[in-house]
C-alpha cells in the first residue's frame, strides 16, 4: 500500500504543533523534542499515513497523552536528581525501552502495510470479517491470482450473505472469463439486495445478449430505463449496449427497433427538460466516449444551433466530420470556430491537416505556420511542417522542422522516426540508425523502425544487428520478404 502524502504532510504539521505546544507550556526542550520524535514515529501515525485505517480519535488521544507525558516526565526527571543512582538508571532504562518499543512497533506496522496482500492476509487471521475478506480478495485480484480472489470473495459472502461488494467483484470476474450463467446469477443477487444498482442491470443485459436470449436482454434494459427515466447517462449506456448487440447480431431487428425507441425517448426527455447548449454538449460527449459517433454529432449540432459560438462543441463536431472523411463540412465548422475564436490553435492545425490530405500543400503550410505564430512550442505543427517539406523534397528544411518538433516534444517517437527516414534518404546511415534507436527507445512496438534498423545495419555490414532487429520486427508482426531472409541466412551462423 502506498503512503498518503497528504496525510504525511498533515502529520508533519501536527508534530510541529506538538513541539510548539510543549514550548509554550514551558516543557524542557530536550523532552519536548524526544516526545515530538515519538509522536512522529508512533504506530497511530503509521495507521494514518499508510492506511487503510484512519483513526483520528486515536491519533488525537496519542497527541494529548504524549504531551502530558513530556510534561510529567520532565518534572519527574528533576525529582530523580535527588535519588540514588540505581533509581535514575531504572528511569533511563524505562525511557529507552518505551522509546524503543514505539520505534520497533512502528517499523513492524510499516513493513506490514507496504504490501496490500501481506497486510490483508495478516488482518484476515487477526480480524476475519467479511470486509477484510473482500479486501484480501481485491488484493489477490490485483495480483492476478484470480482463483484465490474468487475463494475469498466466496468466504466474504459466507460470512455476510448481503456483502454486495463481493457479488459485484464475482460478477465482474465471471463476465471477464465469459461465464455468463454465473455472471447472470451474481447480478440478479445484486439487484435483489440493491434494486437501484444500474450496473447490475447492464451486466444482466450483457449476459442475456451473450447467451443469445435477446428478449430477456430487452426486458432488462426496459426495466433499467423505467427505474431511471430521467438519467441521460443510463440512456446512453443502454443505447450503446443495443449498438454492441446490433454488431454481434446484425440480422436481429429487435435490437435495432429498441435502439431507435430509446433514442426517441431521449429526444423527448431533452425537450421535456429544456436542455441548454451545455446539456446537449455533455450528452454528445457521453455518446462519443462510448463510441456513438452519429448520436454525438447529433447532440453537438443541437448545442451549436442553440449557441453558435460554442467553441468546444464546434471543435468536437468538426473533428468527427474530419474523422469520417467529410472534409467540406469539417472545414466549414473549423471556419466558424476560428471566426468566433481566432486563437483556437487546434482549429488551424486540423485545417492544415485537411488541406494537406486534399493535396493543397500551400494552404496547409499557411495554417501550420499560423499555429506556430500563435503557439511557438506546438510540436505537432513543426512535425506536420517537417512531413510537408519532406514530401516536397525539401530535405534540409524537413530536418530543421523535425529537429524543432523533437526539441519541443522530446517524447515524439514519430518525429525521431521521420527524421531518421530523411537521413537514411540522404545516405547518412549512422545518423539514421541513432534516430531509429531513439524511436524504439520511446516506442518499443514501433515495427517500421525495427525494419529500417535491420536494413541499415545490413548496409553497414552489421549483420548480427540486422538479424537482431529483424527478429524484433517479426515479433511485432512483420512478415519479411523471402529475398531478404535468404540474403541474411549465411550470416546467422
N, C-alpha and C positions, 0 to 999 in steps of 0.2 A: 504494500500500500504506500502510495506517495504521500509525503507530508504536505500539509496545507500551509503555504507560505503566508496566507492571510492570518491564520491563527498563530503562526510563529511570530509574525510582526506584532500582533496583539499581545502575545505573551511577553515579548521583549519590552513593550511599553509598560506592562503590568509589573515586571521586575524592576524597571526604573522607578515606577511609582512606589514600589515596596521600599526601595533604598531611600528615596526622598522622605517617605513617611517615617522611616526609622531615624533619619537625621533630624527631622522636625521634632520627634519625640525624645530627642537627646540621647539616643542609644549610642553606645560606643561604636565608632565607625568600623572597627575590626569585626565586631559581632554582627553589625548591620550587613557588612559585605559577605560574611560567612553564610548567614541565613538567606540573603538575596541569592547567593550561588545555589543553595539548596532549593529555593523556590524555582530557580531556573531549570534545574535538572530533575525535579521531583516527578514521580510517576503520573500525577494528575496532569502535568504539563504534557507528558507523552500521550496521555489519552486525548488531550485537546488537540495537539498538533498532528499526531499520526493517525488518530481515529481508531475505529469508527465511532467511538463513544465521545460525546461532548457533554460532560457532567459539569455544568457551570457552577452549580451549588457546591459541589465537592471542591472545585477549584477555588471558589471564594473562601470556603472554610479553611483550606490549607493556607491560603494567603494570610488570613487573620491569625490562625494558630501559630504559624511561623513568626509572625510579627510579635505576638505575645511571648513566644519562646526566646526571641532575640532580646527582648526587654528583660525577661526573667533570668535568662542565662547570664547576661552581663552583670546583673545585680548579685546573683549567686556567686559568680566568679570573684567579685570584690570581697564577699564574706569568706570565701575559701582561702584568701591570702593569710588569714589569721589561724588556719587549721594546720594539722600535721601534713607532712609531705605525702604520706600514703593516701590521704583523702584527696589531695589535689591530683595525684596520679590516677586515682579511680575516676575523678571527674573528667580528666582529659581522655581517658580510655573510653568513657561513655560517650563523650562528644565525637571521638573518632569512629566508634562503632556505629553511632547514629548516622553520621555523615556518610560513612562507607556503605551502610545498608541502603540509604536513599539512592546513592550513586549506582550500586550494583542492581537494585530493583529497576531503576530507570533504564539501564543498559539492557537488562533482560527483556523489558517491555518493548524497547525499540527493536531489538533483534526479532522478537515475536511478531511485530507488526510490519516488518519490511516486506514480507511476502504474504499476500492475502490468503493463499492456500494454507500456509502454515498456521496463520492466526486462526482461521475458521476451523481448522482441524482441532486445534487446542480448545477453542470455545465449544466445539461440538462434544468434547469429552467433559468439559467443566460445566457447561450450561446447555444441555441438549434440548433446546426449544425448536419449534417449527421455523421461527425466523432465522435462527442460527443455521439450521439445516439448509434452508433456502439460500442463505449467503454462501455456505460452503459449496452448494451445487453451482451457484453462479461462478464461483472461483474455478471450479473444475471445468465449467463450460468455457470460460475464457482461456483456460489452459488446453482446450481441445480434448479433454478427457471426457467424452460425451457419455459413455456408459456409466461412469462414476457420477456425472452430473445428474443423469436420469435416476440413478439409485437414490441419491439424496433428496431430489425433488419428491420422489415417492415417499421417502421417510417423513418429509415435512408434511405431506398430506395425511399420512397415518397418524401423526401427532395432532394435526389440526385439519379436519376434513374441509374446512372453509378457507384454506390458505390459497387465495386467488393467485398470488404471485407465482406459486409453484405450478398451478394449472396453466397459467399464461406461458411460462417457460416450456412446459411439456408440449403444449400445443404448437409453439414455435419450432421446437426441435422435431416434432412429428412432421410438420409441414416441410421443413428443410430436407428431411430424408424421404419425403413422398409417401409417408404412412398416413394416407388420407382418412381411413376409418378412425385411427387413433386421434388425429387432429380434430375430426368432427366431434368425437366424444368429449375431448377436453374443452373445446369451445362451447359445447352445449352445457357443460358443467359451469363454465364461467358465466354464461348468460343466466343460468338458474340462480347463481349466487349474486350476480351483479347485472341486472337487466339493462342497464344503461351503458354497458361496455360495447362501444361501436366496433372496435377492432375484432371482437369475438364474432360478431355477425359477419364481418368481412371475411374472417377466417373460415367460417362455416360455408359461406358462399363459394369461396375458392375451393374448398374440399368437395362440395357438390359438383362444381364445374369439372374438376379433375376426374371425378368418378363418372362423368357423363350423365349426371342427374340434373338436367337443365331446369326442369320445373321447380324442383326444390331450391335450386340456387336463386331463381327469380323470386320465389316466395320469401326467402330470407332477406334479399335486398329490399323487397317491398316492405317487410316488417321493419327493417332498419330505417327507411325513409319515413315511415309512419311515426316512429319514435322521435325522429329528429327532423320535423317538417320544415324548419327554418334555418338549418345549418348548411351553408354553402359548401363547406369542406366535405361533408358527408355526401352531398350530391356529386361533387367532383370525383370522389373515390368510387362511388357506385358507377358513374359513367365510365370511369377508367376500367373498372372491373368488367363491365359489359364490353368495352373495347377489346380487352385482352381475350375475352371469351369469343368474340367475333373472329379474331385472328386464328384461334385454335379450331373453331367450328364455323367456318365461313358459310356452310350450307344451312346452318340453323337460323331461320328467320326470327325465332323467338327473341334471341338476344338483341338483334338489330331493332326490332319493334320496341322492346322495352327501353333500349337506349334512347330512342327518339322520344318516347314518352317522358323519360326523366329529364331530357334536355328541355322539352316543352314546359315541364313543371318548374324547372329552374328559371326559365324565362318569365313565367308568371310570378314566381317569388320575387324576382328583381323588380317587376312592375309594382307589385303589392307593397314592397318595402321602399320604393322610390330610391333606388340606388343612386349614389353620386358617381362622378367620374372616377374617384379614388376606389370606390367599391368595385366598379367594373374592372379597373386595372388589377386590383388584387385577385379578383376572380380569374382574369386572364392569366395572371402569373401562376395561380394554383394549377390551372389546366396545363400550362407549359411545363411545370415541374413534373407532372405525371405523364407527359408525352402527348397530351391532347392539343396538338398544334392548331387544328381547324377551329376548335372551340376557343382557344387562346386568342386567335386572330379576330374572332367574332367579338369577344369582350373588349379587347384592346381598341377595336374600331368604335365600339359604343363609348368607351372612355374618351377617345379623340373627338367624337361627334359632340359630346357634352362639353369638352374643354379642349378647343383646337390647339392650344399651346402646351398641352401636357407632354413634357419632354420625354419622360421615360416610356410612356405609352407609345408615342410616335417612334421612338428608337426601337423598342421591342417589336412593334408591328412591322417596321421596315426590315428589321433583321430576319423576321420569319418569312417575309416575302422574298428577301435575298436568298435565304437558305432553300426556298422552294424553286428558285430559278426565275421568279417573276421580277426581273431587274427593272422593268419600266415602272411598276408600282412602287418598288423599293426606292428608286431614285426620286420619285415624286414625294414620297414620305420623308426621305432624308432632306430634300429641298425645303419642305415645310418646317422640319425640325430646325434647320440652320437659319431659316428666316426668323423664327422666334428666338432661337438660342444660338447666335453666331459664334459662340466659343465652345460649342459641344464637339470636342475633339474627335470622339469616336465616329461621329457622323461623317466628318471629312475623310477619315481613314477608310470607312466602309464604302463611301462613294468612289474613292480611288481604286479600291479592290474591284468594284463593279465595272468601272471603265476599263480597267486592265483586262478583266475577263471578257469584255466586249471588243477588245483589240484596240481601244483608243488610248494608247500608251502616253500620248502627250497630255491629255486631260488627267489621266491617272497620276502622272508626275506632279501636275499642278496641285492636286488635292493632297498628295503626300507631303509636298513642301509646305502647304498651308498648315498641316498638322505640326510639322517641326517648328514653324513660326509661332504657333500657339503653345507648343509643349516641346522644348528643346531636348527633353530626356525621354521622348517616346521611342522606345526600341523597335516597336512594330513598324513605325513609319520608316526608320532607317533600314530595317530589314527589307521592307517592300521596295524601297528605292534601290537597294542593292540587287534584288531579284530583277527589277525592271532594267537596270543598267546591264546586268549580266545577259538578259535575254536580247538586248540590243547590241551586244558585242562590245560594250564599253567596260572592259575588264578592270582597268585601273580605277575607274570611278566606282565600280561594283565593290572592289576591295575596300575603298575608303568607307563606303556606306556600311558594309558588313562589319568592318572593324569598329565603327561608331555604334552599331547595334550591339556588339559584344561589350563595348565599354559601358553602355548604359544598362544593358541586361546581360550580366555575366553568366547567367544560367540558361541562356537561349541556345539549346543544342543545335537547332536548325541553322542558326547564324554561323556557328562553327562549321557545320557540315557544308553549307553552301559556299563559304569562304574556302574550305578545303577543295571543293569542286573547281573553283576558279583557279586556284594554284595548280591543281592537277592539270587543268586545261592549258596552263602556261608552261607546263613541263617542270614545275618546281615541286618535285615529289616529296622531298624531305619536309617542306613546309605543309604540304597537303596531309601527309601522314600524321604530323603533330596535331593538326586541327581535327582530323578524324578521331584521333585518340582522345582529344578533349570532348568530342561529341559523345563517344561511348562512355566516357567518364561521367557525363551528366545524365545520359540516357542509355543504360546498358542494353536496352532492347532495340537499339537503332540498327536494324538489319542492313540497310544500304551502306551505312558507314563501315560495318564489318566487311561487306563485299568489296568496297573500294580499298580498304586496308589490305585485303588479301591480294587484290590485283596490283596495287602499287608496291607491296612487299615483294611480289614475284618479279616485277620490273626492276626492283632494286637488288635483286638476287638474294633476298632474304627468304629462302624457300621454306624454312621452318615457320617463319612468321606468316607466310602466305597460307600454309596448311592450317596453322592455328586459327587465324582469323576466318578462314573459310568454314572451319568446324563450328565456330561461334555463330556465323551467319546461318548455317544449316540447322543449328539448334533452335534458331528463331523462325524457321520455316522456309528458308531459302532453298531453291532447287537449282543447283549449279548446272551449266551446260556440260554435256558429256565431254566435249573437246577440252574444256578447262580441267576437268577431273583427270583426263588422260594425260594432259601436259604435266600435272602435278605428281602423277603416280610414281615416276622414277625417283622423286625426292622424298618419298615417305619413309624410305629405308635409311 
